[in-house]
């Protein structure tokens, strides 16, 4: 329902707006160099965390300086509190991202068209999970959102990649982009909706698992992602203050965007198949069961989003999550006294994170890294190495693809 903060007219305007700052950088790069040189630059930028800025084009150097966050004391205090939440419940957050946040994003018919056009996710269905999880780890690890933090660098790179995708889709010779109907690719409303899947939807997922955060912890989590959204170039009016505004914005965007689509169904099916390989063999039904667990509780105009996305019906594994609802919450998740359902969810979510550290995609170790301090806190067994980077193929008639 429209509010005094956001109206349909305003949101329609946001669908026609991209990101002028990052778009301008990408346009300048294409104007100054060949497609191959831009591709190489993006490849180098994404694949090297410690690349000296003086090796980058002047326009990129200026962009990195302009988009570096300036943190107040309040920002720092809330970031630390949000990062403490991630230290406590990071594995569960990762599971929520895969089984709630991503399917919820696939339910947005207009926004999902960009993923369908560029993602090639039917071949590498877990890639989106890896990229999503890595960004969350980078920004929510201690120091990640400080000016020189890994999370800032990751977010700045994602913003440039969004601009590259935006330009390439609009110039794609394979088929015209229906801008009047779909909006600008990766437009402001879609960016805001995606941001809410990291912030408000994660809080909803934790609540569904009966992980009861304090009001201060919830506020800190939302504030951290507001800072991320600002670095990503999300319009200031689409960065809600506090839980009530985040809830209102999320529901308003859902009411406007959640509709059936063949693309959403296909991406969800690919996600489920990919995630089956990330859970222990007896729990292959868990991805579908957990998506139902989160999305069957949907309040989006009475629509069952899991059914809309054609998620297979849950099997016996749904009892793992349902037991938490019936028995109680994460009252003491550390140590031997944690009650059984909570321990099962922690074990399963930890297994997923460990599998992500081990998994190979296309014959190479997947791009996923967790800081040593978090490995220790979460008691992870697997250890991975960060590969040299992703290969980004950029072309006016091929779109942006990750190979």
N, C-alpha and C positions, 0 to 999 in steps of 0.2 A: 504494500500500500504506500503510495507517495507520502512524503512527509515535508515539513518545512525545510528540511535539510536537502532533500533530493526529490526532484519531480521527474515525470516522464520526459518533459521537454528538455530538461538539463541532461538527463541520461542519454537521450537521443543525440544531443549535441556531443556528448562524450564519446559516442560510438563513431563519430566522424573525426576524432582527434587522435593523433598518434603521440609522438614524443619529439617535439621540435628540436630539442638540443641534440639528442642522439641521432635523430634522422638527418640533421644537418651535417654531423660528423661523417656519417656513412656516405651521404651524397658527395661531400668534398673528396673522400677517399676514392670513390668511383670516378669522379671528374679528373682527379690527378693521376690515376694509375689504371692499369689494365685489370680486367676481372681476375686474372691469375694472381696479380700482386695483392689485390684486396683479400683474396682467398688465403694467400700465404700470411698476410698480416693477421687475419683473424685466427688462423691456425696457431701462429706463434703466440698471440696474445692469450688465447685460451689455454694453450699447453704449457705455459711458463709462468709460474707464480711470482718468480723473483726477477723477471725481465727488467733491466734498468730502463727507466723512463726515457733517458736520452737516446735510446735506440728506436723509439717510436716516433711516428710523424708528429709534427708540432700540434696539429689539430687534436690528435689523440691525447697528447700530453696535457693540453689545456682542458680537455674533457675530463680527464682523471682528476685534475686539480679542482675543477668546478663541482664535481659530484662527490668529492670526499666529504663525509659528514663532519659537522661541527657539533660536538656533544656538550651539553650543559651538565652540571653536577647531578641534576635530577635524572637526566638521560643515563648517566653512568650508573647511578644507584639502581634504576629500574632494569637496566641491562643485566647487571650482576644478579639481580633477583630472578630474572627470566632464565638466565643461564644456569642458575641453581636448579630451577624446575627441570631443565633439560638434562642436567646431570642425574637427577632423581628418576626421571621417567622417560629418558631418551628412547630406549627400545620400544616402549609403548607408543611414543609419538611416531616413530618410524612405521610401526604397524598401522597406525591411524592414517598416515599419509598414503600408504599403498591401498588400504581397504576402504577408506572413506573419502579423503580429500581428492584423490585422482578420479575415482568414479563420479564424485559429485561434480567435478569439472567437466567430465565427459557428458554429463547430462545437459549442459548448456549448448543447445543446438547451433547457435550462430558462432559462438566462440570455438567450438570443437572443429570447425571447418579448417582452421589454420593447422591444427595438429594433423588432421587427416591429409592435408595437402603436403605437408613438409616432413612429417614424423617418420614415415616408413615403419611404423610401430608393429605391423603384423610380422615383420622379419625379426626385429629385436624388441620384443614386447616389454622387457624389463628396463630398457634404457631410460625411459622417462622416470621410472622409479629411482634409478641410480642418480640421475641428474638432480631430481627433486631432493632426494635424501642428502646428496653431497652439499647442496646449497644450504639446507637446514643445518647440517653439521657445521659448515663453515661459519655461518652467521651466529649460531647459538653456542659455539665453543667460547671459552673465556678469551677475551681480547678480540674476538672475531669482528666486532663492529666498531672497534677503535679505528682511528684514521688510517693506520697502516695494517689493519687486520686482514686475515684471509677472507673473511666474510664480505668486507668492503670490496676487495678485488674481485671476488666471485660475482657479486651483485653488479658491479660496474661492467664486467664482461657480459653478463646476461643481458644487460640493458643494450649494449651495442649489438649483440646477436639478435635481439628483438628488432632493432632498427634494420639490420641487414635482411631479416626475414620479411619485414614489412615492405621494404623496397623491392625485393625479388618477387614476392607474390604479386605485387601490383604491376610488375613488368613481365610476368610469366607469359610466354608465348603459347603455352599449351592450352590455356583457357583463361578467359577474362574473369577477374575477381568481381563478384556481384556486390560492389561497394554500397549501393543504395539499400540493398536488403541486408547485407551482412555487416556493414560498417567497415572502417579501415581495419586491415589485418592487425591483430594485437592492439586494439584500441583501448582507450582509457577505461571504459566500463569493463571490458574483459580483463584488463590488468588488475582492476580493483577486485573483481570477482575472484580471480586467482589468488590475490593477496589474502582475501578472506578465508580461502581454504587452508592457508598456512596458519592463520591467526585464530579467527573465531571458530572455524570448523574443527581445528585441533582441540580447542577447549571443549567443544561439544562432544568430541570423541572421548576425551579423558573423562568427562562427566558420565558418558554412557558406560564406560568401564568402571564407574564408581570410584574414580580417582578424584577426590574432593580437594581442589585447590582453594586457598584462601582468596578473598577478594583482592588482596594486595598482589598475590601471585598471578591471578588472572589479569589484573591491570598491567602488571609488568610484562607479561607475555604479549599482550596486545600492543603495548607501547614499543616493545622491541621491533615488532613487525611493522609498526607505523614508520619507524626509522628506516627499515628495509625498503618499504614502499616509497619513501621519499628519495632514497638513493636510486631506486629503479625508475624514477620519473613519473610516478603516479600523481595525478592532479591532487593538489592540497585538499580540495573539497571532498575527495574520495578517500581521505585518510581519517577514519572515525576516531573520536575521543571516547575511550571507555567502552565497557561491555554493552550498555544499552544501545549506543550508536552503532557498534559493530554488528549487533544482532539485527537492528533495523536495516542497515545497508545490505547485509547478507540476504535477508529475506526479500528485500525489494528487488535485488538483482536476480534472485531465484525466480520470483514471480514473473519477471520480464523475460528470462532466458531459458528456463527449464522446459524443454519440449522433446518429444521423441525424434531421433534421427538415426539413419542407418550408420552414419559415421560413429556416433556415440556407442551404438551397440557393438560395432566391429572393434573399436578400441578397447572397450570393456572386456570383450571376449579374449582379445590378445593379452590384455593385462592379467586376466585370470589364468590363462595357460602359462604365461611366463612366471607368475608367482607360485604356481604349483611346484616348480622346481626349487623354490626357495624355502619350502617347509619340509619337515621330515615325511618320509614316504607314507606312514599311516594317516597323515593329516592332509592328503591332497584335496579334500573337500573344503578345507579351511578357508581359502580365499573367497569362494562363493558364499560360504556360511557367514564370514565376517562382513562381507559387503551387505548381505541381507540384514545382519545384526544392526549395522549402523544406518542403512538407508530405509529399512522397513519402518524405522521410527520417525521417518520424514514427516515434516509438517508443511510441506510445500503445496498448499492448496489441496490437501488430501490425496496427493498423487504418490503412489508407491514407486519410487525412483528405481529401486532394484529391479522390479518387474518391468518397468519401462525400458531399462537397459538390457533386458532379457538375461539377467543373471540366473544361472541354474539354481534350482531349488536347494536349500541347505540340507546337509546330511547330519549325521550324528555329531559332527564337530561343532555344530552350533551350540551344543550344551556347554562348551567351555566358556563362551562369553555369557550365555544366559545364566549360568550358575552364579556369576558375579552379581547379576541383577537380583537374584533371589536370595543369595546368602549374605552379601554385604560387600564393602569396598576394600580398598587397599589401606587397611588400618595400620599394618605393620609389614610392609613389603620386604624389609631387609631381614635376612637371617632365617632361622628355622621355624619361627613362629607365625610366618605368613600363612593365611588360610589357603587351602588347596587351589580354588579357582584362580586366585590372584597369582599364585606361584606358577600355575600352568600358563597363564597369559604371559608372564615374564619369561618363562622358558621358551615359549613359542616365538615371542617377539625377539628374544635374544638369538634364537636359531636363525631367524630371518636376517638379522644384521650380520651374523657370522657368515651366512651363505653369501651375502652381498660382497663381503670381503674376499671370498674364495672364488666367486663366479667368474668365468671367462666368457667374453662376448666376441664372436668372430675370431677365436683363436688367441685372444689377448686378454690379460687380466682386466676386469671391468674398472672403469675410472671411479674408484671409491676409496676414501681414506678417512680414518677416524684418528684424532689425536691420541697420543699414548695415555694421557690422563683419563680420557673417557673410556678407553679400552680397560683400564684398571678399575675404574668405578663400576663399569657394567660387567666386569669379569668375563671379557670376551676371550675366546680361545684362538680364533683365527687371526692371522697377521697378514696384511696385504702390502704391496708396494705400489706406489703411484706411477702409472705409465707415463710415457713422454707426452701424451696429449691426444686429442681427437683430431681427426682429419676433417676439415670443413671444406666441402666442395661448393663453390659459389659460381653461379652462372646465370645469365639473363634468361635462359630458356630451360634451366634445370632446377631452379629453386635452391634453397639451402638444405643440405643434407649432411648428416653426421655419419661417417663411415669408418 
